[in-house]
């Protein structure tokens, strides 16, 4: 998200030749969010933590 935000902010400032204002923030943030958080990246995050697909062996009986 941070990298995407920085790229969009730099591109915006070059294109408009001005800094990002409060009025511009929500539009740019929304675009960065949509680019970053796709179904694939969200599933990859859950998969790397072994939460998806459900794996009951991740939590041992002792941990319960």
N, CA, C and O atoms as a Maestro MAE file, in Angstrom:
{
 s_m_m2io_version
 :::
 2.0.0
}

f_m_ct {
 s_m_title
 :::
 protein
 m_atom[256] {
  # First column is atom index #
  i_m_mmod_type
  r_m_x_coord
  r_m_y_coord
  r_m_z_coord
  i_m_residue_number
  s_m_chain_name
  s_m_pdb_residue_name
  s_m_pdb_atom_name
  i_m_atomic_number
  :::
  1 25 0.833 -1.182 0.000 1 A "UNK " " N  " 7
  2 3 0.000 0.000 0.000 1 A "UNK " " CA " 6
  3 2 0.881 1.250 0.000 1 A "UNK " " C  " 6
  4 15 0.616 2.212 -0.721 1 A "UNK " " O  " 8
  5 25 1.929 1.218 0.818 2 A "UNK " " N  " 7
  6 3 2.800 2.385 0.932 2 A "UNK " " CA " 6
  7 2 3.460 2.710 -0.403 2 A "UNK " " C  " 6
  8 15 3.524 3.872 -0.806 2 A "UNK " " O  " 8
  9 25 3.948 1.679 -1.082 3 A "UNK " " N  " 7
  10 3 4.602 1.897 -2.378 3 A "UNK " " CA " 6
  11 2 3.614 2.416 -3.417 3 A "UNK " " C  " 6
  12 15 3.924 3.332 -4.179 3 A "UNK " " O  " 8
  13 25 2.435 1.829 -3.440 4 A "UNK " " N  " 7
  14 3 1.409 2.256 -4.389 4 A "UNK " " CA " 6
  15 2 1.008 3.698 -4.111 4 A "UNK " " C  " 6
  16 15 0.873 4.497 -5.038 4 A "UNK " " O  " 8
  17 25 0.816 4.035 -2.835 5 A "UNK " " N  " 7
  18 3 0.450 5.396 -2.451 5 A "UNK " " CA " 6
  19 2 1.511 6.386 -2.910 5 A "UNK " " C  " 6
  20 15 1.187 7.429 -3.478 5 A "UNK " " O  " 8
  21 25 2.780 6.063 -2.666 6 A "UNK " " N  " 7
  22 3 3.864 6.974 -3.052 6 A "UNK " " CA " 6
  23 2 3.910 7.187 -4.565 6 A "UNK " " C  " 6
  24 15 4.105 8.311 -5.027 6 A "UNK " " O  " 8
  25 25 3.731 6.105 -5.343 7 A "UNK " " N  " 7
  26 3 3.733 6.228 -6.807 7 A "UNK " " CA " 6
  27 2 2.591 7.106 -7.291 7 A "UNK " " C  " 6
  28 15 2.786 7.982 -8.134 7 A "UNK " " O  " 8
  29 25 1.387 6.867 -6.753 8 A "UNK " " N  " 7
  30 3 0.232 7.661 -7.164 8 A "UNK " " CA " 6
  31 2 0.394 9.128 -6.776 8 A "UNK " " C  " 6
  32 15 0.031 10.024 -7.539 8 A "UNK " " O  " 8
  33 25 0.941 9.367 -5.587 9 A "UNK " " N  " 7
  34 3 1.131 10.735 -5.126 9 A "UNK " " CA " 6
  35 2 2.144 11.472 -6.018 9 A "UNK " " C  " 6
  36 15 1.916 12.620 -6.399 9 A "UNK " " O  " 8
  37 25 3.240 10.820 -6.342 10 A "UNK " " N  " 7
  38 3 4.251 11.435 -7.208 10 A "UNK " " CA " 6
  39 2 3.663 11.709 -8.585 10 A "UNK " " C  " 6
  40 15 3.845 12.797 -9.133 10 A "UNK " " O  " 8
  41 25 2.961 10.730 -9.148 11 A "UNK " " N  " 7
  42 3 2.338 10.919 -10.468 11 A "UNK " " CA " 6
  43 2 1.335 12.073 -10.453 11 A "UNK " " C  " 6
  44 15 1.282 12.868 -11.391 11 A "UNK " " O  " 8
  45 25 0.541 12.158 -9.383 12 A "UNK " " N  " 7
  46 3 -0.433 13.237 -9.251 12 A "UNK " " CA " 6
  47 2 0.270 14.592 -9.222 12 A "UNK " " C  " 6
  48 15 -0.127 15.523 -9.923 12 A "UNK " " O  " 8
  49 25 1.322 14.692 -8.402 13 A "UNK " " N  " 7
  50 3 2.024 15.963 -8.255 13 A "UNK " " CA " 6
  51 2 2.713 16.387 -9.545 13 A "UNK " " C  " 6
  52 15 2.769 17.578 -9.850 13 A "UNK " " O  " 8
  53 25 3.238 15.430 -10.308 14 A "UNK " " N  " 7
  54 3 3.864 15.751 -11.591 14 A "UNK " " CA " 6
  55 2 2.795 16.199 -12.587 14 A "UNK " " C  " 6
  56 15 2.967 17.201 -13.281 14 A "UNK " " O  " 8
  57 25 1.706 15.462 -12.650 15 A "UNK " " N  " 7
  58 3 0.632 15.779 -13.597 15 A "UNK " " CA " 6
  59 2 -0.010 17.134 -13.303 15 A "UNK " " C  " 6
  60 15 -0.245 17.919 -14.222 15 A "UNK " " O  " 8
  61 25 -0.293 17.412 -12.039 16 A "UNK " " N  " 7
  62 3 -0.999 18.640 -11.660 16 A "UNK " " CA " 6
  63 2 -0.070 19.769 -11.245 16 A "UNK " " C  " 6
  64 15 -0.513 20.898 -11.035 16 A "UNK " " O  " 8
  65 25 1.201 19.470 -11.128 17 A "UNK " " N  " 7
  66 3 2.216 20.437 -10.718 17 A "UNK " " CA " 6
  67 2 1.824 21.139 -9.423 17 A "UNK " " C  " 6
  68 15 1.991 22.350 -9.278 17 A "UNK " " O  " 8
  69 25 1.302 20.357 -8.492 18 A "UNK " " N  " 7
  70 3 0.959 20.861 -7.164 18 A "UNK " " CA " 6
  71 2 0.954 19.681 -6.193 18 A "UNK " " C  " 6
  72 15 0.900 18.521 -6.602 18 A "UNK " " O  " 8
  73 25 1.009 19.996 -4.923 19 A "UNK " " N  " 7
  74 3 0.982 18.974 -3.880 19 A "UNK " " CA " 6
  75 2 -0.422 18.400 -3.734 19 A "UNK " " C  " 6
  76 15 -1.408 19.026 -4.126 19 A "UNK " " O  " 8
  77 25 -0.496 17.210 -3.168 20 A "UNK " " N  " 7
  78 3 -1.778 16.583 -2.877 20 A "UNK " " CA " 6
  79 2 -2.415 17.335 -1.712 20 A "UNK " " C  " 6
  80 15 -1.790 17.537 -0.671 20 A "UNK " " O  " 8
  81 25 -3.660 17.742 -1.901 21 A "UNK " " N  " 7
  82 3 -4.382 18.466 -0.847 21 A "UNK " " CA " 6
  83 2 -5.338 17.520 -0.132 21 A "UNK " " C  " 6
  84 15 -5.491 16.366 -0.531 21 A "UNK " " O  " 8
  85 25 -5.975 18.006 0.915 22 A "UNK " " N  " 7
  86 3 -6.976 17.214 1.628 22 A "UNK " " CA " 6
  87 2 -8.098 16.799 0.692 22 A "UNK " " C  " 6
  88 15 -8.624 15.691 0.798 22 A "UNK " " O  " 8
  89 25 -8.463 17.681 -0.219 23 A "UNK " " N  " 7
  90 3 -9.547 17.390 -1.171 23 A "UNK " " CA " 6
  91 2 -9.163 16.270 -2.136 23 A "UNK " " C  " 6
  92 15 -10.031 15.531 -2.603 23 A "UNK " " O  " 8
  93 25 -7.873 16.139 -2.437 24 A "UNK " " N  " 7
  94 3 -7.393 15.103 -3.356 24 A "UNK " " CA " 6
  95 2 -7.151 13.764 -2.663 24 A "UNK " " C  " 6
  96 15 -7.130 12.717 -3.310 24 A "UNK " " O  " 8
  97 25 -6.969 13.806 -1.352 25 A "UNK " " N  " 7
  98 3 -6.536 12.634 -0.604 25 A "UNK " " CA " 6
  99 2 -7.451 11.430 -0.772 25 A "UNK " " C  " 6
  100 15 -6.978 10.338 -1.089 25 A "UNK " " O  " 8
  101 25 -8.749 11.606 -0.566 26 A "UNK " " N  " 7
  102 3 -9.658 10.456 -0.583 26 A "UNK " " CA " 6
  103 2 -9.686 9.760 -1.938 26 A "UNK " " C  " 6
  104 15 -9.724 8.531 -2.004 26 A "UNK " " O  " 8
  105 25 -9.669 10.525 -3.000 27 A "UNK " " N  " 7
  106 3 -9.655 9.912 -4.328 27 A "UNK " " CA " 6
  107 2 -8.392 9.113 -4.575 27 A "UNK " " C  " 6
  108 15 -8.449 7.997 -5.092 27 A "UNK " " O  " 8
  109 25 -7.253 9.677 -4.209 28 A "UNK " " N  " 7
  110 3 -5.983 8.971 -4.397 28 A "UNK " " CA " 6
  111 2 -5.884 7.760 -3.478 28 A "UNK " " C  " 6
  112 15 -5.417 6.699 -3.891 28 A "UNK " " O  " 8
  113 25 -6.321 7.919 -2.235 29 A "UNK " " N  " 7
  114 3 -6.266 6.801 -1.298 29 A "UNK " " CA " 6
  115 2 -7.150 5.654 -1.774 29 A "UNK " " C  " 6
  116 15 -6.751 4.492 -1.707 29 A "UNK " " O  " 8
  117 25 -8.345 5.975 -2.252 30 A "UNK " " N  " 7
  118 3 -9.248 4.946 -2.768 30 A "UNK " " CA " 6
  119 2 -8.643 4.197 -3.942 30 A "UNK " " C  " 6
  120 15 -8.764 2.976 -4.036 30 A "UNK " " O  " 8
  121 25 -7.999 4.924 -4.829 31 A "UNK " " N  " 7
  122 3 -7.355 4.287 -5.976 31 A "UNK " " CA " 6
  123 2 -6.214 3.383 -5.515 31 A "UNK " " C  " 6
  124 15 -6.082 2.263 -6.009 31 A "UNK " " O  " 8
  125 25 -5.391 3.850 -4.579 32 A "UNK " " N  " 7
  126 3 -4.279 3.049 -4.050 32 A "UNK " " CA " 6
  127 2 -4.799 1.791 -3.364 32 A "UNK " " C  " 6
  128 15 -4.214 0.716 -3.499 32 A "UNK " " O  " 8
  129 25 -5.888 1.925 -2.634 33 A "UNK " " N  " 7
  130 3 -6.503 0.792 -1.936 33 A "UNK " " CA " 6
  131 2 -6.965 -0.266 -2.932 33 A "UNK " " C  " 6
  132 15 -6.698 -1.455 -2.758 33 A "UNK " " O  " 8
  133 25 -7.660 0.180 -3.977 34 A "UNK " " N  " 7
  134 3 -8.173 -0.759 -4.976 34 A "UNK " " CA " 6
  135 2 -7.049 -1.461 -5.733 34 A "UNK " " C  " 6
  136 15 -7.166 -2.641 -6.061 34 A "UNK " " O  " 8
  137 25 -5.972 -0.750 -6.009 35 A "UNK " " N  " 7
  138 3 -4.838 -1.354 -6.708 35 A "UNK " " CA " 6
  139 2 -4.148 -2.382 -5.813 35 A "UNK " " C  " 6
  140 15 -3.761 -3.455 -6.274 35 A "UNK " " O  " 8
  141 25 -4.000 -2.050 -4.543 36 A "UNK " " N  " 7
  142 3 -3.234 -2.893 -3.624 36 A "UNK " " CA " 6
  143 2 -4.005 -4.107 -3.153 36 A "UNK " " C  " 6
  144 15 -3.490 -5.225 -3.198 36 A "UNK " " O  " 8
  145 25 -5.230 -3.903 -2.702 37 A "UNK " " N  " 7
  146 3 -5.962 -4.983 -2.054 37 A "UNK " " CA " 6
  147 2 -6.910 -5.685 -3.018 37 A "UNK " " C  " 6
  148 15 -8.124 -5.477 -2.991 37 A "UNK " " O  " 8
  149 25 -6.330 -6.511 -3.859 38 A "UNK " " N  " 7
  150 3 -7.116 -7.338 -4.765 38 A "UNK " " CA " 6
  151 2 -7.443 -8.650 -4.059 38 A "UNK " " C  " 6
  152 15 -6.878 -8.954 -3.008 38 A "UNK " " O  " 8
  153 25 -8.327 -9.400 -4.620 39 A "UNK " " N  " 7
  154 3 -8.680 -10.711 -4.045 39 A "UNK " " CA " 6
  155 2 -7.433 -11.581 -3.899 39 A "UNK " " C  " 6
  156 15 -7.274 -12.286 -2.903 39 A "UNK " " O  " 8
  157 25 -6.549 -11.527 -4.897 40 A "UNK " " N  " 7
  158 3 -5.353 -12.362 -4.880 40 A "UNK " " CA " 6
  159 2 -4.421 -11.993 -3.724 40 A "UNK " " C  " 6
  160 15 -3.896 -12.878 -3.047 40 A "UNK " " O  " 8
  161 25 -4.215 -10.699 -3.495 41 A "UNK " " N  " 7
  162 3 -3.300 -10.301 -2.418 41 A "UNK " " CA " 6
  163 2 -3.890 -10.609 -1.050 41 A "UNK " " C  " 6
  164 15 -3.160 -10.971 -0.127 41 A "UNK " " O  " 8
  165 25 -5.194 -10.470 -0.912 42 A "UNK " " N  " 7
  166 3 -5.832 -10.775 0.364 42 A "UNK " " CA " 6
  167 2 -5.756 -12.273 0.647 42 A "UNK " " C  " 6
  168 15 -5.425 -12.679 1.761 42 A "UNK " " O  " 8
  169 25 -6.061 -13.099 -0.358 43 A "UNK " " N  " 7
  170 3 -5.980 -14.546 -0.174 43 A "UNK " " CA " 6
  171 2 -4.544 -14.979 0.101 43 A "UNK " " C  " 6
  172 15 -4.320 -15.886 0.902 43 A "UNK " " O  " 8
  173 25 -3.573 -14.351 -0.546 44 A "UNK " " N  " 7
  174 3 -2.167 -14.686 -0.310 44 A "UNK " " CA " 6
  175 2 -1.773 -14.376 1.128 44 A "UNK " " C  " 6
  176 15 -1.022 -15.133 1.743 44 A "UNK " " O  " 8
  177 25 -2.272 -13.273 1.664 45 A "UNK " " N  " 7
  178 3 -1.974 -12.923 3.049 45 A "UNK " " CA " 6
  179 2 -2.559 -13.952 4.009 45 A "UNK " " C  " 6
  180 15 -1.888 -14.373 4.952 45 A "UNK " " O  " 8
  181 25 -3.795 -14.357 3.779 46 A "UNK " " N  " 7
  182 3 -4.406 -15.375 4.637 46 A "UNK " " CA " 6
  183 2 -3.703 -16.718 4.472 46 A "UNK " " C  " 6
  184 15 -3.510 -17.442 5.448 46 A "UNK " " O  " 8
  185 25 -3.322 -17.049 3.249 47 A "UNK " " N  " 7
  186 3 -2.641 -18.319 2.991 47 A "UNK " " CA " 6
  187 2 -1.287 -18.363 3.702 47 A "UNK " " C  " 6
  188 15 -0.917 -19.395 4.262 47 A "UNK " " O  " 8
  189 25 -0.550 -17.257 3.683 48 A "UNK " " N  " 7
  190 3 0.770 -17.239 4.309 48 A "UNK " " CA " 6
  191 2 0.692 -17.376 5.828 48 A "UNK " " C  " 6
  192 15 1.654 -17.810 6.461 48 A "UNK " " O  " 8
  193 25 -0.450 -17.008 6.416 49 A "UNK " " N  " 7
  194 3 -0.631 -17.169 7.856 49 A "UNK " " CA " 6
  195 2 -1.334 -18.478 8.193 49 A "UNK " " C  " 6
  196 15 -1.621 -18.759 9.357 49 A "UNK " " O  " 8
  197 25 -1.607 -19.273 7.166 50 A "UNK " " N  " 7
  198 3 -2.259 -20.576 7.290 50 A "UNK " " CA " 6
  199 2 -3.682 -20.464 7.835 50 A "UNK " " C  " 6
  200 15 -4.186 -21.391 8.469 50 A "UNK " " O  " 8
  201 25 -4.322 -19.326 7.584 51 A "UNK " " N  " 7
  202 3 -5.705 -19.137 7.998 51 A "UNK " " CA " 6
  203 2 -6.646 -19.556 6.868 51 A "UNK " " C  " 6
  204 15 -7.799 -19.911 7.115 51 A "UNK " " O  " 8
  205 25 -6.158 -19.516 5.640 52 A "UNK " " N  " 7
  206 3 -6.985 -19.848 4.478 52 A "UNK " " CA " 6
  207 2 -6.200 -20.767 3.572 52 A "UNK " " C  " 6
  208 15 -5.044 -20.445 3.297 52 A "UNK " " O  " 8
  209 25 -6.698 -21.847 3.097 53 A "UNK " " N  " 7
  210 3 -7.983 -22.410 3.525 53 A "UNK " " CA " 6
  211 2 -7.878 -22.915 4.966 53 A "UNK " " C  " 6
  212 15 -6.781 -23.116 5.486 53 A "UNK " " O  " 8
  213 25 -9.009 -23.111 5.586 54 A "UNK " " N  " 7
  214 3 -9.046 -23.499 6.990 54 A "UNK " " CA " 6
  215 2 -8.188 -24.727 7.242 54 A "UNK " " C  " 6
  216 15 -8.308 -25.736 6.547 54 A "UNK " " O  " 8
  217 25 -7.319 -24.631 8.243 55 A "UNK " " N  " 7
  218 3 -6.428 -25.734 8.595 55 A "UNK " " CA " 6
  219 2 -6.462 -25.893 10.103 55 A "UNK " " C  " 6
  220 15 -5.804 -25.140 10.822 55 A "UNK " " O  " 8
  221 25 -7.219 -26.862 10.589 56 A "UNK " " N  " 7
  222 3 -7.391 -27.029 12.031 56 A "UNK " " CA " 6
  223 2 -6.120 -27.530 12.709 56 A "UNK " " C  " 6
  224 15 -6.048 -27.526 13.938 56 A "UNK " " O  " 8
  225 25 -5.118 -27.959 11.947 57 A "UNK " " N  " 7
  226 3 -3.865 -28.416 12.559 57 A "UNK " " CA " 6
  227 2 -2.972 -27.253 12.981 57 A "UNK " " C  " 6
  228 15 -1.967 -27.472 13.658 57 A "UNK " " O  " 8
  229 25 -3.312 -26.032 12.601 58 A "UNK " " N  " 7
  230 3 -2.503 -24.868 12.942 58 A "UNK " " CA " 6
  231 2 -2.530 -24.631 14.450 58 A "UNK " " C  " 6
  232 15 -1.501 -24.299 15.039 58 A "UNK " " O  " 8
  233 25 -3.689 -24.795 15.081 59 A "UNK " " N  " 7
  234 3 -3.818 -24.633 16.524 59 A "UNK " " CA " 6
  235 2 -3.842 -26.022 17.156 59 A "UNK " " C  " 6
  236 15 -4.719 -26.838 16.873 59 A "UNK " " O  " 8
  237 25 -2.873 -26.263 18.006 60 A "UNK " " N  " 7
  238 3 -2.759 -27.577 18.627 60 A "UNK " " CA " 6
  239 2 -3.753 -27.718 19.777 60 A "UNK " " C  " 6
  240 15 -4.319 -26.734 20.255 60 A "UNK " " O  " 8
  241 25 -3.948 -28.946 20.205 61 A "UNK " " N  " 7
  242 3 -4.844 -29.225 21.327 61 A "UNK " " CA " 6
  243 2 -4.345 -28.540 22.595 61 A "UNK " " C  " 6
  244 15 -5.140 -28.072 23.410 61 A "UNK " " O  " 8
  245 25 -3.021 -28.485 22.757 62 A "UNK " " N  " 7
  246 3 -2.419 -27.829 23.921 62 A "UNK " " CA " 6
  247 2 -2.736 -26.343 23.943 62 A "UNK " " C  " 6
  248 15 -2.956 -25.771 25.010 62 A "UNK " " O  " 8
  249 25 -2.763 -25.707 22.765 63 A "UNK " " N  " 7
  250 3 -3.064 -24.280 22.681 63 A "UNK " " CA " 6
  251 2 -4.517 -23.983 23.024 63 A "UNK " " C  " 6
  252 15 -4.845 -22.879 23.458 63 A "UNK " " O  " 8
  253 25 -5.371 -24.953 22.832 64 A "UNK " " N  " 7
  254 3 -6.786 -24.761 23.145 64 A "UNK " " CA " 6
  255 2 -6.977 -24.790 24.648 64 A "UNK " " C  " 6
  256 15 -8.101 -24.645 25.131 64 A "UNK " " O  " 8
  :::
 }
 m_bond[255] {
  # First column is bond index #
  i_m_from
  i_m_to
  i_m_order
  :::
  1 1 2 1
  2 2 3 1
  3 3 4 2
  4 3 5 1
  5 5 6 1
  6 6 7 1
  7 7 8 2
  8 7 9 1
  9 9 10 1
  10 10 11 1
  11 11 12 2
  12 11 13 1
  13 13 14 1
  14 14 15 1
  15 15 16 2
  16 15 17 1
  17 17 18 1
  18 18 19 1
  19 19 20 2
  20 19 21 1
  21 21 22 1
  22 22 23 1
  23 23 24 2
  24 23 25 1
  25 25 26 1
  26 26 27 1
  27 27 28 2
  28 27 29 1
  29 29 30 1
  30 30 31 1
  31 31 32 2
  32 31 33 1
  33 33 34 1
  34 34 35 1
  35 35 36 2
  36 35 37 1
  37 37 38 1
  38 38 39 1
  39 39 40 2
  40 39 41 1
  41 41 42 1
  42 42 43 1
  43 43 44 2
  44 43 45 1
  45 45 46 1
  46 46 47 1
  47 47 48 2
  48 47 49 1
  49 49 50 1
  50 50 51 1
  51 51 52 2
  52 51 53 1
  53 53 54 1
  54 54 55 1
  55 55 56 2
  56 55 57 1
  57 57 58 1
  58 58 59 1
  59 59 60 2
  60 59 61 1
  61 61 62 1
  62 62 63 1
  63 63 64 2
  64 63 65 1
  65 65 66 1
  66 66 67 1
  67 67 68 2
  68 67 69 1
  69 69 70 1
  70 70 71 1
  71 71 72 2
  72 71 73 1
  73 73 74 1
  74 74 75 1
  75 75 76 2
  76 75 77 1
  77 77 78 1
  78 78 79 1
  79 79 80 2
  80 79 81 1
  81 81 82 1
  82 82 83 1
  83 83 84 2
  84 83 85 1
  85 85 86 1
  86 86 87 1
  87 87 88 2
  88 87 89 1
  89 89 90 1
  90 90 91 1
  91 91 92 2
  92 91 93 1
  93 93 94 1
  94 94 95 1
  95 95 96 2
  96 95 97 1
  97 97 98 1
  98 98 99 1
  99 99 100 2
  100 99 101 1
  101 101 102 1
  102 102 103 1
  103 103 104 2
  104 103 105 1
  105 105 106 1
  106 106 107 1
  107 107 108 2
  108 107 109 1
  109 109 110 1
  110 110 111 1
  111 111 112 2
  112 111 113 1
  113 113 114 1
  114 114 115 1
  115 115 116 2
  116 115 117 1
  117 117 118 1
  118 118 119 1
  119 119 120 2
  120 119 121 1
  121 121 122 1
  122 122 123 1
  123 123 124 2
  124 123 125 1
  125 125 126 1
  126 126 127 1
  127 127 128 2
  128 127 129 1
  129 129 130 1
  130 130 131 1
  131 131 132 2
  132 131 133 1
  133 133 134 1
  134 134 135 1
  135 135 136 2
  136 135 137 1
  137 137 138 1
  138 138 139 1
  139 139 140 2
  140 139 141 1
  141 141 142 1
  142 142 143 1
  143 143 144 2
  144 143 145 1
  145 145 146 1
  146 146 147 1
  147 147 148 2
  148 147 149 1
  149 149 150 1
  150 150 151 1
  151 151 152 2
  152 151 153 1
  153 153 154 1
  154 154 155 1
  155 155 156 2
  156 155 157 1
  157 157 158 1
  158 158 159 1
  159 159 160 2
  160 159 161 1
  161 161 162 1
  162 162 163 1
  163 163 164 2
  164 163 165 1
  165 165 166 1
  166 166 167 1
  167 167 168 2
  168 167 169 1
  169 169 170 1
  170 170 171 1
  171 171 172 2
  172 171 173 1
  173 173 174 1
  174 174 175 1
  175 175 176 2
  176 175 177 1
  177 177 178 1
  178 178 179 1
  179 179 180 2
  180 179 181 1
  181 181 182 1
  182 182 183 1
  183 183 184 2
  184 183 185 1
  185 185 186 1
  186 186 187 1
  187 187 188 2
  188 187 189 1
  189 189 190 1
  190 190 191 1
  191 191 192 2
  192 191 193 1
  193 193 194 1
  194 194 195 1
  195 195 196 2
  196 195 197 1
  197 197 198 1
  198 198 199 1
  199 199 200 2
  200 199 201 1
  201 201 202 1
  202 202 203 1
  203 203 204 2
  204 203 205 1
  205 205 206 1
  206 206 207 1
  207 207 208 2
  208 207 209 1
  209 209 210 1
  210 210 211 1
  211 211 212 2
  212 211 213 1
  213 213 214 1
  214 214 215 1
  215 215 216 2
  216 215 217 1
  217 217 218 1
  218 218 219 1
  219 219 220 2
  220 219 221 1
  221 221 222 1
  222 222 223 1
  223 223 224 2
  224 223 225 1
  225 225 226 1
  226 226 227 1
  227 227 228 2
  228 227 229 1
  229 229 230 1
  230 230 231 1
  231 231 232 2
  232 231 233 1
  233 233 234 1
  234 234 235 1
  235 235 236 2
  236 235 237 1
  237 237 238 1
  238 238 239 1
  239 239 240 2
  240 239 241 1
  241 241 242 1
  242 242 243 1
  243 243 244 2
  244 243 245 1
  245 245 246 1
  246 246 247 1
  247 247 248 2
  248 247 249 1
  249 249 250 1
  250 250 251 1
  251 251 252 2
  252 251 253 1
  253 253 254 1
  254 254 255 1
  255 255 256 2
  :::
 }
}
